[in-house]
Amino acid sequence: MPKYQALALTTRYWRPNEDFLNEIITAVRAKVEDGDFVVVSEKAISTALGNIVDESTVNPSLNAKLIARLWMRACWGYLFSAMLGFGQRLTRNLREYPLATGSRHKQLSLQQAGPLQTLMFGSEGGIDGSNLPYAYVSLPLDKADGIVAEIREEIWVRLKKKVTVVIVDTDKTYSFRNFHFTPRPKPLRGIHSNGGIVAYLAGRTFKLRKRPTPLAVAGQALSAEEALKIANIADKARGPGSGTTVWKMASRFHVTVTGVTWGMLASIKHKPIVIVRKNKPTQKP
């Protein structure tokens, strides 16, 4: 089995309308080699493309309000948190789920992803507010295949390096032997996506192996298992950024969940790109 090494590259925080292709080229220029995997965060690309929504402008329906008040606080805060062994901090946050901002978030999820995704407690349908300020959330990439091909082509044209580019989301894929499934929509071919909350509960209840979800690959054909392995290596090298949830992000900056600013996010290290490289076989004397 080949072993890998990974290098997470620090860049400035990518805001909307950022030239992310140029940022990627600048970051990898002196470090990338032929045969490398260049793994890029979907969240960072979505933010740079302006694929974000200000939830403060969303008008919640009665259904969204009921989900926030009853489903999130009661079912997630008590039943599911106990069943899945959530930590005390997450359990408390779910029991105190914010009704106003939470209702708007659930309304956007209902509109964008449907009820089975909305019943999740976070990252519903790939909608995510971590590493974003105020009441902004990012939406999942609609054309990840085209974007990943564009990144690979840009690296070849400008740096003359033959690499494989992978776009990855931190939302988890669960594996049972050779069967891979995720609550998140539109994963890489070979990873099954359906069920929303049902898939999440199944993966967590049976304590299945979980890894970040690859969304698109360009440069070579990868099996789902190979792509999951690369995604997992890159995720461990990258770290959590400003926090794995909006609550952790807000706690880091000592503000409310909608009190994080662009400046706060720009003040910390961001690692949206990871170079993953197979170790070269040792030469026998």
C-alpha positions in Angstrom: 0.0 0.0 0.0 1.4 3.4 -0.9 2.1 5.9 1.8 1.5 9.6 1.5 2.7 12.9 2.8 0.6 16.0 2.9 1.4 19.7 2.9 -1.4 22.2 3.8 -0.8 25.5 2.2 -1.7 28.7 4.0 -3.4 31.5 2.0 -5.3 34.7 2.8 -9.0 34.3 3.5 -10.9 34.0 0.2 -13.7 36.5 0.1 -16.4 36.8 -2.6 -15.1 37.8 -6.1 -11.6 36.4 -5.2 -9.5 35.1 -8.1 -9.2 31.7 -6.6 -7.5 30.2 -9.6 -4.7 32.8 -9.2 -4.6 32.1 -5.5 -4.2 28.4 -6.1 -1.4 28.9 -8.6 0.4 31.3 -6.3 0.2 28.9 -3.4 1.3 25.7 -5.2 3.8 27.2 -7.6 7.0 26.5 -5.7 5.8 23.3 -4.1 3.8 21.1 -6.5 5.3 18.3 -8.5 4.2 16.0 -11.3 1.9 13.3 -9.9 0.7 15.2 -6.9 -2.9 15.5 -5.7 -4.0 19.0 -5.2 -7.0 19.0 -2.8 -9.1 22.1 -2.6 -11.9 23.0 -0.2 -15.3 23.4 -1.7 -16.3 26.0 1.0 -13.4 28.2 0.0 -14.3 28.0 -3.7 -18.0 28.7 -3.0 -17.1 31.7 -1.0 -14.8 33.1 -3.7 -17.5 32.6 -6.3 -20.0 34.4 -4.2 -22.1 31.3 -3.9 -23.3 32.4 -0.5 -26.6 33.6 1.0 -27.3 36.2 3.7 -29.8 34.4 5.9 -30.8 37.6 7.6 -32.9 38.3 4.5 -34.8 35.0 4.7 -38.4 35.0 5.9 -39.1 31.8 7.8 -42.3 29.8 7.4 -44.3 28.2 10.2 -42.7 24.8 9.3 -39.2 26.2 9.7 -40.1 27.7 13.0 -41.5 24.4 14.3 -38.4 22.6 13.1 -36.2 25.0 15.0 -38.2 25.0 18.2 -39.4 21.4 18.5 -37.3 19.2 16.3 -33.9 20.8 16.9 -34.3 21.5 20.6 -36.2 18.4 21.7 -35.2 15.7 19.2 -31.7 16.7 18.6 -31.1 18.2 22.0 -32.3 15.2 24.0 -33.1 12.1 22.0 -30.4 12.0 19.2 -27.7 13.7 21.3 -28.0 11.0 23.9 -28.3 8.2 21.3 -25.2 9.3 19.4 -23.1 10.3 22.4 -22.7 14.0 21.6 -20.5 16.0 23.9 -21.9 18.4 26.6 -21.2 21.6 24.6 -22.9 20.4 21.4 -25.8 19.0 23.4 -26.2 22.3 25.2 -26.1 24.2 21.9 -28.8 22.0 20.4 -31.0 22.4 23.4 -30.6 26.1 23.2 -30.9 26.2 19.4 -31.4 29.8 18.3 -35.0 30.3 17.3 -34.8 33.4 15.1 -31.6 32.7 13.2 -32.3 29.0 13.3 -35.7 29.4 11.7 -34.2 31.4 8.9 -31.5 28.8 8.4 -34.1 26.0 8.3 -36.2 27.9 5.8 -33.3 28.3 3.4 -32.6 24.6 3.8 -36.2 23.7 3.0 -36.1 25.8 -0.1 -32.7 24.6 -1.3 -32.4 21.0 -0.1 -35.8 19.6 1.1 -37.1 18.2 4.3 -34.8 15.2 4.8 -31.8 17.5 4.7 -33.5 20.1 6.8 -34.0 17.7 9.7 -30.2 17.4 10.0 -28.6 19.5 12.8 -26.0 21.1 10.5 -24.7 21.4 7.0 -28.1 20.6 5.6 -27.7 19.7 2.0 -24.2 21.1 2.0 -25.4 24.5 3.3 -22.8 25.6 5.8 -22.1 28.7 7.9 -18.8 27.9 9.4 -15.8 30.0 8.2 -18.3 32.7 7.1 -19.2 35.9 8.8 -22.5 37.4 10.1 -25.5 35.4 8.8 -23.9 34.2 5.6 -23.9 30.6 4.6 -22.3 28.9 1.6 -24.2 26.8 -0.9 -22.8 23.6 -2.4 -21.1 23.9 -5.8 -23.5 23.2 -8.6 -20.9 22.5 -11.3 -17.9 21.0 -9.4 -16.8 18.9 -12.3 -16.3 22.0 -14.5 -14.5 23.9 -11.8 -12.1 21.0 -10.9 -11.2 20.6 -14.6 -10.5 24.3 -14.8 -8.2 24.2 -11.8 -6.2 21.2 -13.3 -5.9 23.0 -16.7 -4.7 26.2 -15.1 -2.0 24.3 -13.2 -0.9 22.6 -16.4 -0.9 25.8 -18.6 0.8 28.0 -16.1 3.1 25.6 -14.2 3.4 22.7 -16.6 2.7 20.2 -13.8 0.6 17.1 -14.3 -1.5 16.8 -11.2 -4.8 15.4 -10.1 -7.2 17.9 -8.5 -9.8 16.9 -6.0 -12.5 19.2 -4.6 -13.6 18.0 -1.1 -16.2 18.9 1.4 -15.8 18.2 5.2 -19.3 16.7 5.3 -18.8 13.0 6.0 -19.1 9.9 3.9 -19.7 6.7 5.7 -18.3 3.4 4.6 -19.5 -0.2 5.2 -16.9 -2.4 3.5 -17.0 -1.2 -0.2 -20.3 0.6 0.1 -20.0 4.4 0.6 -22.8 6.7 1.4 -23.3 10.3 2.5 -26.1 12.6 3.6 -24.6 15.3 1.4 -26.0 15.7 -2.2 -23.9 15.4 -5.3 -20.8 13.5 -4.1 -18.3 11.9 -6.4 -19.5 9.0 -8.6 -19.4 5.8 -6.5 -20.6 7.4 -3.3 -24.3 7.0 -2.8 -26.3 10.1 -1.7 -29.8 9.8 -0.4 -31.7 9.9 2.8 -30.3 13.0 4.4 -30.9 12.6 8.1 -31.5 8.8 7.6 -28.0 8.4 6.1 -26.4 10.5 8.9 -28.1 8.5 11.7 -27.3 5.2 10.1 -23.6 6.1 9.8 -23.3 7.4 13.3 -25.5 4.8 15.0 -23.5 1.9 13.6 -20.2 3.8 14.1 -19.1 3.3 10.5 -15.9 4.7 9.2 -16.3 8.3 8.3 -14.2 10.5 6.0 -14.6 13.9 4.2 -16.6 13.7 1.0 -14.8 14.1 -2.4 -17.1 15.9 -4.9 -15.1 16.0 -8.2 -11.8 14.8 -9.6 -9.8 15.9 -12.7 -6.5 14.5 -13.9 -7.0 10.8 -13.5 -9.8 8.4 -12.7 -10.0 7.6 -9.0 -12.2 5.0 -7.4 -14.4 6.2 -4.6 -12.2 4.5 -2.0 -9.0 6.1 -3.5 -10.7 9.5 -3.5 -11.9 9.1 0.1 -8.4 8.2 1.2 -6.9 11.3 -0.4 -9.7 13.5 1.1 -9.1 12.1 4.5 -5.3 12.7 4.4 -5.8 16.2 3.2 -8.4 16.9 5.9 -6.1 15.8 8.7 -3.4 18.1 7.3 -5.7 21.1 6.9 -7.2 21.1 10.4 -10.6 22.8 11.4 -9.9 26.4 10.3 -12.0 28.8 12.4 -14.0 25.9 13.8 -15.9 22.8 12.6 -19.3 24.4 13.5 -20.7 27.9 13.7 -20.8 27.5 17.5 -17.1 26.7 17.7 -16.3 29.5 15.3 -18.3 32.0 17.4 -16.7 30.7 20.6 -13.2 31.2 19.2 -13.9 34.9 18.6 -16.0 35.3 21.8 -19.1 36.6 19.9 -22.5 35.4 18.9 -23.0 33.1 16.0 -23.8 36.1 13.8 -21.2 38.3 15.3 -18.2 37.0 13.4 -16.8 39.6 10.9 -14.8 39.4 7.7 -11.9 40.9 9.6 -12.0 38.2 12.3 -11.9 35.5 9.7 -9.0 37.2 7.8 -7.0 37.3 11.0 -6.5 33.5 11.3 -4.6 31.1 9.1 -6.6 29.5 6.3 -5.5 26.3 4.5 -7.9 25.8 1.6 -5.3 23.8 -0.4 -3.5 20.6 0.5 -0.8 18.9 -1.7 -0.9 15.1 -1.1 2.0 13.2 -2.5 2.8 9.5 -2.7 6.1 8.6 -1.1 8.7 7.4 -3.6 9.7 3.8 -3.1 13.1 3.4 -1.4 15.9 2.2 -3.6 17.4 -1.1 -2.6 21.3 -1.0 -2.5 
